[in-house]
């Protein structure tokens, strides 16, 4: 639909549509009450949470990560447990008994003479046992070392997972905030347009159709605002669960978004890094080592054992033959045990451990393939993500030009109000896709580091310094 607008009415219309031009800055600034004001307030309260601080806070608070620390500490005790089997074993015992009863024995005439018994019997000893030839104990020692190393590898997996969970949650919070800011900005712009169309209609300079079309779009925008507010609340709560306290101010994406090349730049170099350092691969390798030790431990039960045994004992009235006698004894010798038949247990146990080792070897191969696929995926996500960011930046600029053209076309009657609304929607959709693409690009860089086994504080600090800057106030935003 097109209408001819008189010159004075056109001036009034441009005043109503001017909100669109101010929308991207003024409305958004009101949403975060200007970055400068937020920064001053946050600096005063010292409660700005950026990605670097969030990473260190997660390592101190996150319950899942703390559970991983306890899991690793428990695994490290396996080393000491295995070593204990090779060291001397010392034990002591003490028995004290009250003996009562009767005893009879023949006398010189062949007659049995009985007597009552009522005495105390004591027996104490201390024994040392040192393995001399015991391959089973040595296999348990190797198993303990392998399980401790596996615990460290599993902990590295948990640490990488914690970093990705933090980055995902942090960026989801930023995306939810930016989505809400865009929706509010669009809603305020539409409200200004509705007011302008209503004023023109009351002056008999326009039709009700334009106002109704814009009002219908405004109703959808208000529904989107409600949904965006809910998403921000949920995202903030998820971030709080990781940090231990509700974040009031977050460091958001800055206007400058550099796209530096990857280092190293070759996919093959990243694949080699993953094969050598990927945490999941390391964990799977250590699991194979544990399985190897389990096979040796099971096979060692076929072998004889030899132990040095030294015992010192002290007894008083130990039995009837030593009644009222005290004895002190010291014995030292070699104890040899030779397994002969265990009912088939050892054979079955060795077969089980070998099958388990084969299973874990296949799982190691699967972990290598998964890591290679993940590195390839995230490498292409980073490379393609950079191109997508560039394309969407151009799309935003093109969308702004299209909206400006639609406004001018509507002014001269060549375009309809519906065309303006469509151009406006495309612009805001492009802005949303740009923010999302930037956050996905940053997440892909962190996921690539994790897949290569290199996700630590360095990548977080690098992203924090290069890309984050403006401060947004979540608490104020949630109360609006």
C-alpha positions in Angstrom: 0.0 0.0 0.0 1.3 3.5 -0.9 0.1 6.9 0.1 1.1 10.5 -0.9 2.2 12.5 2.1 2.1 16.3 2.1 5.3 18.1 2.8 4.4 19.1 6.4 3.1 15.6 7.1 6.3 14.1 5.7 8.2 16.2 8.2 6.0 14.8 11.0 6.5 11.3 9.7 10.2 11.7 9.6 10.1 12.8 13.3 8.2 9.6 14.1 10.6 7.4 12.1 13.6 9.1 13.6 13.3 6.7 16.5 14.6 4.0 14.1 17.8 6.0 13.7 18.3 6.5 17.4 17.2 3.0 18.2 20.5 1.3 17.8 22.3 3.6 20.3 19.8 5.3 22.6 17.5 2.4 23.3 20.4 0.0 23.8 22.2 2.5 26.0 19.1 2.8 28.2 19.0 -1.0 28.4 22.5 -1.1 30.0 22.4 2.5 31.3 25.5 3.3 29.1 28.6 1.3 29.3 30.5 4.1 30.9 28.0 4.4 33.7 28.0 0.7 34.2 31.8 0.6 34.2 32.0 3.4 36.8 29.5 1.6 39.0 31.2 -1.8 38.6 34.6 -0.3 39.2 33.4 1.2 42.4 31.9 -2.0 43.6 34.7 -4.2 42.3 32.3 -6.9 41.2 32.9 -7.1 37.5 33.1 -10.7 36.3 35.1 -11.2 33.2 36.1 -14.5 31.5 39.5 -14.7 33.2 38.1 -14.2 36.7 35.2 -16.5 36.0 37.7 -19.3 35.0 39.5 -18.9 38.3 36.3 -18.7 40.3 35.1 -21.9 38.7 38.2 -23.7 39.8 37.6 -22.6 43.4 33.8 -23.2 43.6 32.3 -25.4 40.9 31.0 -28.6 42.6 31.6 -30.8 39.7 35.2 -29.7 39.5 35.7 -30.1 43.2 34.4 -33.6 42.9 37.0 -34.2 40.2 39.7 -33.0 42.6 38.5 -35.5 45.3 38.4 -38.2 42.6 42.0 -37.5 41.6 43.1 -37.5 45.3 41.5 -40.9 45.8 43.2 -42.2 42.7 46.6 -41.1 43.9 46.4 -43.3 46.9 46.4 -46.3 44.5 50.2 -45.7 44.1 50.8 -46.0 47.8 48.5 -49.0 48.1 50.4 -50.9 45.4 53.8 -50.0 46.9 52.7 -51.2 50.3 52.5 -54.8 49.0 56.3 -54.8 48.4 57.2 -53.5 51.9 57.4 -55.6 55.1 54.2 -56.5 56.7 54.2 -56.5 60.5 51.5 -57.8 62.7 51.0 -58.7 66.4 48.6 -60.7 68.4 47.7 -61.4 72.0 45.5 -64.1 73.5 44.5 -64.3 77.2 42.2 -67.2 78.3 40.7 -68.4 81.5 40.9 -72.2 81.4 38.7 -74.4 83.7 37.8 -78.0 83.6 39.2 -81.3 84.8 42.0 -83.6 83.8 42.8 -87.3 84.6 45.9 -89.4 84.1 47.0 -92.9 85.3 49.2 -93.1 88.4 51.9 -95.6 89.1 49.4 -98.2 90.0 47.5 -97.8 86.7 44.5 -96.1 88.3 43.3 -92.9 86.8 43.5 -89.9 89.0 41.5 -86.7 88.2 42.1 -83.1 89.2 40.4 -79.8 88.7 41.9 -77.2 86.3 41.6 -73.5 86.8 44.3 -71.3 85.4 45.1 -68.4 83.0 46.8 -68.9 79.7 48.4 -66.1 77.7 50.1 -66.0 74.3 51.5 -63.0 72.5 53.5 -62.6 69.4 54.8 -60.2 66.8 55.6 -61.3 63.2 57.4 -59.7 60.3 56.8 -60.9 56.7 58.8 -59.7 53.8 58.1 -60.8 50.2 61.2 -62.2 48.5 59.7 -63.6 45.4 56.1 -62.5 44.9 55.2 -61.5 41.3 51.6 -60.9 42.3 52.7 -58.2 44.7 54.8 -56.6 42.1 51.9 -56.7 39.6 49.7 -55.0 42.1 52.3 -52.3 42.5 52.4 -51.7 38.8 48.6 -51.7 38.8 48.5 -49.1 41.5 50.9 -46.8 39.6 48.8 -47.2 36.4 45.5 -46.4 38.3 47.1 -43.3 39.8 48.3 -42.1 36.4 44.8 -42.9 35.0 43.3 -40.8 37.8 45.5 -37.8 36.8 44.4 -38.3 33.1 40.7 -38.4 34.1 41.2 -35.2 36.1 42.6 -33.5 33.0 39.5 -34.6 31.1 37.3 -33.1 33.9 39.3 -29.9 33.8 38.8 -29.5 30.1 35.1 -30.2 30.4 34.9 -27.6 33.2 36.5 -25.0 30.9 34.0 -25.7 28.1 31.1 -25.6 30.5 32.1 -22.3 31.8 32.7 -20.8 28.3 29.4 -22.1 27.0 27.5 -20.7 30.0 29.3 -17.4 30.0 28.7 -16.9 26.3 25.0 -18.0 26.6 24.6 -15.3 29.2 26.0 -12.7 26.9 23.9 -13.9 24.0 20.8 -13.8 26.2 21.6 -10.3 27.3 22.3 -9.0 23.8 19.1 -10.7 22.6 17.1 -8.9 25.2 18.8 -5.6 24.4 18.0 -5.9 20.7 14.4 -6.9 21.4 13.9 -4.0 23.8 15.5 -1.6 21.2 13.2 -2.9 18.5 10.2 -2.6 20.8 10.9 1.0 21.7 11.4 1.8 18.0 8.0 0.2 17.2 6.3 2.1 20.0 7.6 5.4 18.5 6.3 4.4 15.1 2.9 3.5 16.4 2.7 6.9 18.2 3.7 8.7 15.0 1.1 6.9 12.9 -1.7 7.5 15.5 -0.8 11.2 15.5 -1.0 11.4 11.7 -4.3 9.5 11.6 -5.8 11.9 14.1 -4.8 14.8 11.8 -6.3 12.9 8.8 -2.9 12.6 7.2 -2.6 8.8 7.2 -4.5 5.5 7.4 -5.2 3.3 10.4 -3.7 0.3 8.5 -0.1 1.5 9.0 -0.7 1.9 12.7 -2.4 -1.6 12.9 0.4 -3.3 11.0 3.0 -1.7 13.3 1.0 -2.4 16.4 0.7 -6.1 15.5 4.5 -6.2 15.0 4.9 -4.5 18.4 2.8 -7.2 20.1 5.2 -9.8 18.7 8.2 -7.8 19.9 6.8 -7.6 23.4 6.3 -11.4 23.5 9.9 -11.7 22.3 11.0 -9.4 25.1 9.3 -11.6 27.7 10.9 -14.7 26.3 14.4 -13.0 26.2 14.0 -11.9 29.8 13.2 -15.5 30.9 16.2 -16.8 29.0 18.5 -14.2 30.6 17.3 -15.2 34.1 17.9 -18.9 33.4 21.3 -18.2 31.8 22.4 -16.0 34.8 21.3 -18.7 37.2 23.3 -21.3 35.3 26.4 -19.0 35.5 25.8 -18.5 39.2 25.8 -22.3 39.7 29.4 -22.3 38.3 30.7 -19.2 40.1 29.1 -19.7 43.5 27.5 -16.2 43.6 25.2 -14.3 41.3 27.2 -12.1 38.9 26.1 -8.5 38.9 28.3 -7.2 36.1 29.8 -9.0 33.2 32.4 -8.0 30.7 30.7 -8.2 27.3 31.9 -8.1 23.7 33.6 -5.0 22.6 33.0 -3.2 19.3 36.4 -4.3 18.0 36.4 -7.9 17.0 39.7 -9.0 15.5 40.1 -12.3 13.6 43.7 -13.4 14.1 44.9 -16.5 12.3 45.2 -19.8 14.3 48.6 -20.7 15.7 49.6 -23.2 14.4 47.7 -22.6 11.2 47.8 -26.1 9.7 45.1 -28.7 10.5 47.7 -31.5 10.5 49.6 -29.7 13.3 46.5 -29.5 15.4 45.8 -33.2 14.7 49.3 -34.1 15.9 48.8 -32.0 19.0 45.6 -33.9 19.8 47.2 -37.3 19.3 49.9 -36.4 21.8 48.0 -34.2 24.3 44.2 -34.8 24.1 43.0 -35.5 27.6 40.5 -38.2 26.6 43.2 -40.0 24.6 45.5 -39.9 27.6 42.8 -41.2 29.9 42.1 -44.1 27.5 45.8 -44.9 27.2 46.2 -45.1 31.0 43.1 -47.3 31.1 44.9 -49.7 28.7 48.0 -49.6 31.0 45.7 -50.5 34.0 44.3 -53.4 32.0 47.9 -54.6 31.2 48.7 -54.6 34.9 45.4 -56.5 35.6 46.5 -59.2 33.1 49.9 -59.5 34.8 48.3 -59.6 38.2 45.9 -62.4 37.2 48.6 -64.4 35.5 50.9 -64.1 38.6 48.6 -66.3 40.6 50.0 -69.3 38.7 53.5 -68.6 40.2 54.9 -69.7 43.5 55.6 -67.1 46.2 58.5 -66.9 48.7 58.4 -64.8 51.9 60.8 -64.2 54.7 59.0 -64.8 58.0 60.3 -63.8 61.4 58.2 -64.3 64.6 58.9 -63.6 68.2 56.4 -65.1 70.8 55.9 -65.1 74.5 53.5 -67.5 76.2 52.5 -68.5 79.7 50.7 -71.8 80.3 50.0 -72.0 76.6 48.6 -75.6 76.9 48.5 -78.5 79.4 51.9 -79.7 78.4 53.4 -76.3 79.3 51.2 -75.6 82.3 52.8 -73.2 84.7 55.6 -72.7 82.2 56.7 -69.5 80.5 58.3 -69.6 77.0 60.0 -67.1 74.8 60.5 -68.1 71.2 62.1 -66.5 68.1 61.7 -68.1 64.7 62.9 -67.0 61.3 62.6 -68.9 58.1 61.4 -69.0 54.5 57.8 -69.6 53.6 57.0 -70.9 50.1 53.5 -71.3 48.7 53.0 -73.2 45.4 49.5 -72.9 43.8 48.3 -76.3 42.5 44.6 -76.1 41.8 42.1 -73.3 42.3 39.1 -74.8 40.7 39.6 -73.0 37.4 39.4 -69.5 38.9 42.9 -68.4 37.7 42.2 -69.5 34.1 38.9 -67.7 34.0 40.4 -64.6 35.6 43.2 -64.4 33.1 40.7 -64.8 30.3 38.5 -62.0 31.7 41.4 -59.6 32.1 42.7 -60.2 28.5 39.2 -59.6 27.1 38.9 -56.4 29.2 42.3 -55.3 27.8 41.2 -55.9 24.3 38.0 -53.8 24.9 40.0 -50.9 26.3 42.4 -51.0 23.4 39.4 -50.6 21.0 38.1 -47.8 23.2 41.5 -46.1 22.9 41.3 -46.3 19.1 37.8 -44.9 19.3 39.0 -42.0 21.5 41.7 -41.2 19.0 39.2 -41.1 16.1 36.8 -39.0 18.2 39.5 -36.5 19.0 40.7 -36.3 15.4 37.1 -35.6 14.3 36.6 -33.0 17.0 39.8 -31.2 16.1 38.7 -31.2 12.5 35.2 -29.9 13.4 36.4 -27.1 15.6 39.2 -26.1 13.2 36.7 -25.7 10.4 34.3 -23.9 12.9 37.0 -21.4 13.7 38.0 -20.9 10.0 34.4 -20.8 8.8 33.3 -18.8 11.8 35.7 -16.0 10.9 34.3 -15.9 7.4 30.7 -16.0 8.8 31.5 -13.0 11.1 32.8 -11.0 8.2 29.8 -11.9 6.1 27.3 -11.0 8.9 29.1 -7.7 9.5 28.5 -6.9 5.9 24.9 -8.1 6.2 24.3 -5.7 9.1 25.7 -2.8 7.1 23.6 -3.8 4.1 20.5 -4.2 6.3 21.0 -0.7 7.7 21.2 0.7 4.1 18.1 -1.3 3.1 16.2 0.1 6.1 17.3 3.6 5.2 16.1 3.1 1.7 12.8 1.7 2.9 12.2 4.8 5.0 12.9 7.1 2.2 10.7 5.0 -0.1 7.9 5.2 2.4 8.3 8.9 2.7 7.8 9.4 -1.0 5.0 6.8 -1.2 7.1 4.2 -3.2 7.3 1.7 -0.3 4.7 0.5 2.1 4.9 0.5 5.9 5.0 -3.3 5.7 8.2 -3.0 3.6 9.7 -0.9 6.3 8.8 -3.4 9.0 10.3 -6.2 7.0 13.5 -4.3 6.4 13.7 -3.5 10.1 13.2 -7.2 11.1 15.9 -8.2 8.7 18.3 -5.7 10.2 17.7 -6.9 13.8 17.9 -10.5 12.8 21.2 -9.8 11.1 22.4 -8.1 14.3 21.4 -11.1 16.4 23.1 -13.5 14.0 26.2 -11.4 14.2 26.4 -11.5 18.0 25.7 -15.2 17.9 28.3 -15.9 15.3 31.0 -13.9 17.2 30.3 -15.9 20.4 30.3 -19.2 18.5 33.6 -18.3 17.0 35.1 -17.6 20.4 33.7 -20.9 21.8 35.1 -22.8 18.8 38.6 -21.5 19.5 38.3 -22.7 23.1 36.9 -26.0 22.0 39.7 -26.4 19.6 42.2 -25.8 22.4 40.4 -28.4 24.5 40.4 -31.0 21.7 44.2 -30.4 21.4 44.6 -30.8 25.2 45.7 -27.2 25.6 42.8 -25.6 27.4 44.1 -23.7 30.5 44.1 -20.1 31.7 46.1 -18.9 28.6 43.2 -19.2 26.1 40.8 -17.7 28.5 43.1 -14.7 29.2 43.7 -14.2 25.5 40.0 -14.0 24.7 39.3 -11.9 27.7 42.0 -9.3 26.7 41.2 -9.3 23.0 37.4 -9.4 22.8 35.8 -8.4 26.2 35.6 -4.9 27.5 32.2 -3.1 28.0 30.5 -3.8 31.3 26.9 -4.9 31.4 24.8 -4.8 34.5 22.8 -8.0 34.9 21.2 -7.1 38.2 19.8 -3.8 36.9 18.7 -5.5 33.7 16.8 -8.3 35.5 14.9 -5.8 37.6 13.7 -3.8 34.7 
